[in-house]
Amino acid sequence: MAIPRLRDFQGPAILSYGFRPFFFFGSLFSALAMMAWLPVFYGSLEISSLFGPIDWHVHEIFFGYLAAIISGFLFTAVPNWTGRLPIQGLPLLFLVLIWAAGRIAVTFSAYIGWLPALIIDLAFLTAIVAVIGNEVIAGKNWRNLKVLIPVSLFWLANLGFHLEANFTGVTDYSQRLAMAVAITLIMLIGGRIVPSFTRNYLVRKNPGRLPAPFSRFDAVSIAAGVVAFAVWIIQVDGLIVAGFMAVAGILQFIRLARWAGDRTSGDFLVVVLHISYLFIPVGFVLIALASLWPEHFSSVAGMHAFGIGAIGSMTLSVMTRATFGHTGRPLKADVYTKLIFSMIWVSVASRIAAVYYPSGQQILLDIAAIGWVLAFLGFSVAFAHLLFKPKGS
């Protein structure tokens, strides 16, 4: 007998499945945090955080927004892996409140102190590791215990972020570790779902060349990326970093080219997966160039290719597909969905351009921030009716 995907849940639909609250509140928070960031950056608004303005901005994108989306994804995927029922109702609400408490604690840490802020903020990822670990073990799905490795490294990056900020005043190592974990997750998970969804589409609609199956080349390209990140975390620039980053970028570009993305123009939701993944090799190459010629290139461009392009665009892709699929809607992009993705691409293009065109930096930064806000506020508004209403209603 098949194990039911959901128990009979009589509470609010938003608490019936993990992706619902974390996708909605994560995207809404991301938009609001970016709306606050520009006035903070320009000095017209002060926040009561012990983090410096840039550190607060980076921290909340990683450990506020991204942590919420990763959690929503895992709470949706783990029941499929284990055959167990998903977390629902009050336990799910409690996890959402822990996440929200972390956002408040970090933003107002000047009032409560750095150590209480650290404890409250780390509580969320600690709970995620504990819950996911318990579900995987209870379901005796031992091979998926490895998912705890990147989540635990993300927890370590958050811990390091607080410690670095308090004791050294900068968070360089923790920022790079957080970015490395996030992009590695996309290389691993995105490297499975992009060719899989591409294959599904091509078999149905466009017979012919299919994505190459996962092979030793994929494993080598992922390993090259991980090694490049490890070197970059330890040493931010230089010839060695440039070499490892360049090799990783070339291998990731070849990997993407093997997935037949050029044949997917008929399905927007498949196309966006390929475009999202493209920002990974772009990020590697931009950081390689900055490491080799820092007088002409900046690693900030690479960081934002990773951050806005790969993370922002890929999480939107996953949120969109998961929301459509788990609420019984067809996997078809409407005009609002296309606008949302257009805005995130405007954002990443403007932010990278702002690095290299100082004369237009302010307007480009404004466009990048507005694009990000419109993308994630657009998602939370356009998809709210699906996330708050029962499936099929």
TORNUTOR-206769 format. One line per field, with one value per residue (C-alpha): residue number from 1; residue in one letter; x, y, z. Coordinates in steps of 0.001 Angstrom, whole numbers, plus 500000, padded with zeros to 6 digits. Each point is the difference from the previous one (the first is absolute). Last residue first. Example, Ala and Ser with C-alpha at 12.3 -4.5 7.8 and 13.67 -1.06 7.14 Angstrom:
BEGIN
resi <- [2  1]
resn <- [s  a]
px <- [513670  498630]
py <- [498940  496560]
pz <- [507140  500660]
END
This chain:
BEGIN
resi <- [393  392  391  390  389  388  387  386  385  384  383  382  381  380  379  378  377  376  375  374  373  372  371  370  369  368  367  366  365  364  363  362  361  360  359  358  357  356  355  354  353  352  351  350  349  348  347  346  345  344  343  342  341  340  339  338  337  336  335  334  333  332  331  330  329  328  327  326  325  324  323  322  321  320  319  318  317  316  315  314  313  312  311  310  309  308  307  306  305  304  303  302  301  300  299  298  297  296  295  294  293  292  291  290  289  288  287  286  285  284  283  282  281  280  279  278  277  276  275  274  273  272  271  270  269  268  267  266  265  264  263  262  261  260  259  258  257  256  255  254  253  252  251  250  249  248  247  246  245  244  243  242  241  240  239  238  237  236  235  234  233  232  231  230  229  228  227  226  225  224  223  222  221  220  219  218  217  216  215  214  213  212  211  210  209  208  207  206  205  204  203  202  201  200  199  198  197  196  195  194  193  192  191  190  189  188  187  186  185  184  183  182  181  180  179  178  177  176  175  174  173  172  171  170  169  168  167  166  165  164  163  162  161  160  159  158  157  156  155  154  153  152  151  150  149  148  147  146  145  144  143  142  141  140  139  138  137  136  135  134  133  132  131  130  129  128  127  126  125  124  123  122  121  120  119  118  117  116  115  114  113  112  111  110  109  108  107  106  105  104  103  102  101  100  99  98  97  96  95  94  93  92  91  90  89  88  87  86  85  84  83  82  81  80  79  78  77  76  75  74  73  72  71  70  69  68  67  66  65  64  63  62  61  60  59  58  57  56  55  54  53  52  51  50  49  48  47  46  45  44  43  42  41  40  39  38  37  36  35  34  33  32  31  30  29  28  27  26  25  24  23  22  21  20  19  18  17  16  15  14  13  12  11  10  9  8  7  6  5  4  3  2  1]
resn <- [s  g  k  p  k  f  l  l  h  a  f  a  v  s  f  g  l  f  a  l  v  w  g  i  a  a  i  d  l  l  i  q  q  g  s  p  y  y  v  a  a  i  r  s  a  v  s  v  w  i  m  s  f  i  l  k  t  y  v  d  a  k  l  p  r  g  t  h  g  f  t  a  r  t  m  v  s  l  t  m  s  g  i  a  g  i  g  f  a  h  m  g  a  v  s  s  f  h  e  p  w  l  s  a  l  a  i  l  v  f  g  v  p  i  f  l  y  s  i  h  l  v  v  v  l  f  d  g  s  t  r  d  g  a  w  r  a  l  r  i  f  q  l  i  g  a  v  a  m  f  g  a  v  i  l  g  d  v  q  i  i  w  v  a  f  a  v  v  g  a  a  i  s  v  a  d  f  r  s  f  p  a  p  l  r  g  p  n  k  r  v  l  y  n  r  t  f  s  p  v  i  r  g  g  i  l  m  i  l  t  i  a  v  a  m  a  l  r  q  s  y  d  t  v  g  t  f  n  a  e  l  h  f  g  l  n  a  l  w  f  l  s  v  p  i  l  v  k  l  n  r  w  n  k  g  a  i  v  e  n  g  i  v  a  v  i  a  t  l  f  a  l  d  i  i  l  a  p  l  w  g  i  y  a  s  f  t  v  a  i  r  g  a  a  w  i  l  v  l  f  l  l  p  l  g  q  i  p  l  r  g  t  w  n  p  v  a  t  f  l  f  g  s  i  i  a  a  l  y  g  f  f  i  e  h  v  h  w  d  i  p  g  f  l  s  s  i  e  l  s  g  y  f  v  p  l  w  a  m  m  a  l  a  s  f  l  s  g  f  f  f  f  p  r  f  g  y  s  l  i  a  p  g  q  f  d  r  l  r  p  i  a  m]
px <- [491046  502081  502404  498828  500477  502810  502854  498016  498329  503348  501712  499674  500562  502971  501525  499606  501541  502880  500465  498929  502404  502914  499346  499700  503353  501743  498418  501110  503509  500086  498806  502716  502773  499587  503361  501579  499303  501788  498455  496595  499876  500011  497105  498069  500288  499043  496923  498769  500236  497973  497398  499582  499446  497072  498602  499926  498119  497506  499378  499193  502554  498641  500527  496297  498569  499390  501261  503140  501044  499374  501685  502928  500577  499881  502078  502657  500295  499963  502766  501956  499668  501025  502755  501583  499473  499568  502615  502300  500103  500037  503143  501605  499412  501284  503160  501052  501812  502550  502452  499210  501457  500499  497647  497429  500135  499533  497134  498282  500616  498507  496961  499344  500366  497273  497877  499173  498026  497254  499876  499653  497220  498310  499723  498123  497317  499765  499179  500222  503555  501317  502323  502952  499924  501283  501514  503601  500435  499452  502874  502227  499278  500645  503349  501056  499039  501775  503176  499871  499410  502926  502341  498905  500393  503542  500884  498862  496775  497910  502263  498413  496413  501222  501991  496950  497777  502288  500071  496188  499731  502509  498090  496782  501694  501546  496663  498280  502737  499677  496444  496499  498090  500631  496940  497983  500494  496811  496323  498535  496741  499679  503565  501338  497988  500878  503667  500137  498349  502680  502879  499176  498914  503201  502680  497696  500239  503770  501241  497300  501115  503603  498893  498451  502875  502623  498011  499734  503728  500865  497880  501431  503583  499361  497968  501689  499977  502591  498459  496297  499614  502248  498073  496588  501022  501810  496789  498159  502709  499808  496224  500585  502548  497319  497534  502671  500684  496409  499105  502397  497361  498296  501730  498606  496321  499041  496786  500671  503600  498959  497289  502243  502801  497564  498628  503377  501706  497009  499924  503671  499378  497304  501728  503063  498240  498824  503411  501910  497663  500360  503808  500113  498046  496274  499631  502732  498738  496894  500322  501587  497413  497052  501139  500739  496556  498475  501811  498911  496440  500093  501252  497169  497452  501278  499671  496538  498558  501994  503291  499640  498867  502691  500903  503646  501148  496624  499461  503496  499297  497327  501595  503326  498778  498348  503145  502225  497636  500098  503792  500300  497965  501246  503345  501358  498166  499845  503717  500985  497906  501013  503677  499627  498426  502467  498679  499183  496513  497779  499358  500722  498314  501164  503569  499959  500467  497287  497663  500804  499690  496508  498247  502396  498892  496356  500449  501892  497459  497180  501939  500728  496478  498371  502528  500392  496277  498950  503068  499565  496525  496621  500893  498928  496840  498771  498931  497892  502754  499097  503463  502001  502041  498191  502226  499241  498645]
py <- [524987  497149  499802  502009  503804  502032  498967  500083  503353  501420  499095  503360  502059  498087  499562  503658  501068  497755  501211  503605  500336  498514  502269  503038  499168  499556  503159  502036  498574  500912  503544  500416  498409  501994  501723  496981  497721  496701  498980  501484  497742  496936  501404  501040  496566  498247  502150  499956  496211  499981  502262  497857  497004  501680  501289  496485  498750  502841  499324  496353  497211  496475  497058  499278  500657  497255  501897  497881  500417  503730  500795  497681  501391  503638  499481  498086  502674  502819  498196  499691  503705  501365  497477  499913  503579  502057  498344  498215  502805  502308  498404  500037  503725  500657  498082  503095  500315  502427  500632  496611  498248  496325  499674  502260  497916  496777  501581  500913  496497  498224  502292  499468  496239  500157  502630  497472  497954  502628  500222  496217  499862  502981  498081  497160  502275  501828  496853  500231  501365  496707  498816  502294  498617  496659  498981  499557  503802  500264  497614  501845  503256  498307  498682  503427  501677  497429  500322  503805  499881  497632  502121  503334  498717  498869  503289  502202  500766  499241  497422  497565  500241  500141  496760  498187  501525  498763  496545  499900  501143  497411  497312  501045  499843  496607  498537  501346  498519  496655  499800  501356  499440  502269  502087  498770  500444  499298  500070  503457  499900  496997  498634  503566  501133  497048  500238  503675  499296  497398  502023  502971  497929  498066  502643  502422  497809  499518  503137  501981  498616  500839  503557  500402  498335  502119  503187  499260  499203  503221  502090  498224  500686  503695  500821  503166  501704  497592  498670  500749  499758  496936  498211  500790  498957  496917  498727  500656  498221  497041  499757  500051  497223  498079  500497  498895  496781  499284  499021  497069  498319  499252  496635  498872  500086  498090  502085  500798  500881  502333  501647  500426  501516  502392  501107  500380  501775  502335  500704  500993  502121  501880  500229  501645  503375  499839  498939  502541  502844  499036  500128  503280  502111  500586  503627  500209  496626  501630  498758  496722  499245  500943  497744  497182  500307  499584  496668  498793  501061  497982  496959  500330  500289  496721  498259  501586  498787  497770  498106  497578  496367  497376  498213  500881  501627  501480  501219  501595  502028  502405  500725  500237  502594  502149  499795  501008  502906  501217  499697  501962  502969  500485  498229  500897  503181  501091  499565  501896  503053  499955  499704  502923  502196  499016  497358  501143  500675  502925  501032  503465  501629  502867  498702  499047  496314  500111  501752  497243  497110  500657  499101  497062  498686  500433  498013  497179  499917  499490  497237  498187  500579  498387  497258  499114  499996  497766  497817  498230  498590  500412  503184  502426  497923  501183  497088  496940  497677  496471  498520  500818  497961  496805  496897  497721  496600]
pz <- [495412  498593  502910  502974  499874  501538  497693  496776  500706  501123  496716  498212  503164  501441  496548  499068  503298  499040  496433  500591  502924  498044  497009  502282  501609  496652  498570  503018  499782  496302  500768  502609  497991  496827  500088  501703  497005  500722  503319  499126  496930  502254  502020  496897  498358  503243  500571  496404  500196  503221  498389  496910  502250  501753  496701  498551  503061  499751  496298  500645  500181  499584  502310  500397  503474  502563  503040  500341  496366  499633  503299  499340  496494  501148  503134  498051  497320  502559  501877  496758  499119  503379  500673  496525  498840  503140  502202  497541  497453  503026  501412  496567  499577  503521  499055  498079  496683  498551  502844  501509  496930  500866  502962  498341  496826  501960  501951  496720  498622  503008  500033  496275  500473  502677  498232  497290  502551  500104  496208  499770  502596  498355  496726  501696  501432  496657  498039  496205  499977  501378  497205  500817  503554  498735  503363  498792  499753  503753  500712  497536  501857  503330  498750  498726  503270  502168  497898  500268  503762  500568  497903  501434  503557  499244  498277  502860  501822  503102  501603  502465  498743  496405  500347  501411  497309  497230  501600  500119  496380  498819  501912  498254  496591  500814  501104  496884  497780  501779  498751  500494  496779  496991  499235  497006  496243  498079  500857  500755  501918  502290  500101  499917  503021  502225  498954  500917  503340  500760  498533  502269  503021  500599  499528  501755  503078  500017  498237  501801  503355  499090  499257  503448  501864  498228  500584  503720  500170  498148  502339  503020  498932  499314  503092  501255  503427  501418  503233  499618  496235  499821  502735  498509  496493  501296  501549  496745  498005  502384  499501  496225  500502  501915  497129  497522  501977  501046  496434  500484  502158  496690  499685  503341  499133  503127  500135  503639  499091  497174  502083  503060  497937  498313  503371  501721  497078  499632  503751  500003  496899  501925  503373  498445  499912  503603  501292  497900  500968  503675  499527  498041  502460  500508  498947  497365  498746  498543  496403  501068  502687  497769  497154  502439  501549  496530  499522  503438  499131  496767  501911  502536  497193  498533  503363  500443  496710  497688  499643  497096  500228  499620  496770  500636  496769  499007  503567  499798  496847  501283  503377  498167  497495  502648  502114  497091  499327  503608  500238  496746  501242  503550  500226  496574  499035  503634  500535  496850  500877  503673  499009  497594  502691  502735  502345  503533  498703  500880  496413  498677  497018  497763  499801  496313  500812  502674  497558  497470  502452  501361  496743  499704  503394  499009  496781  501695  502824  497507  498241  503263  501332  496975  499238  503680  500745  497077  499430  503311  499348  501714  501896  497256  499605  503409  502233  499222  498811  498903  499662  496902  497494  500847  500200  497089  500959]
END
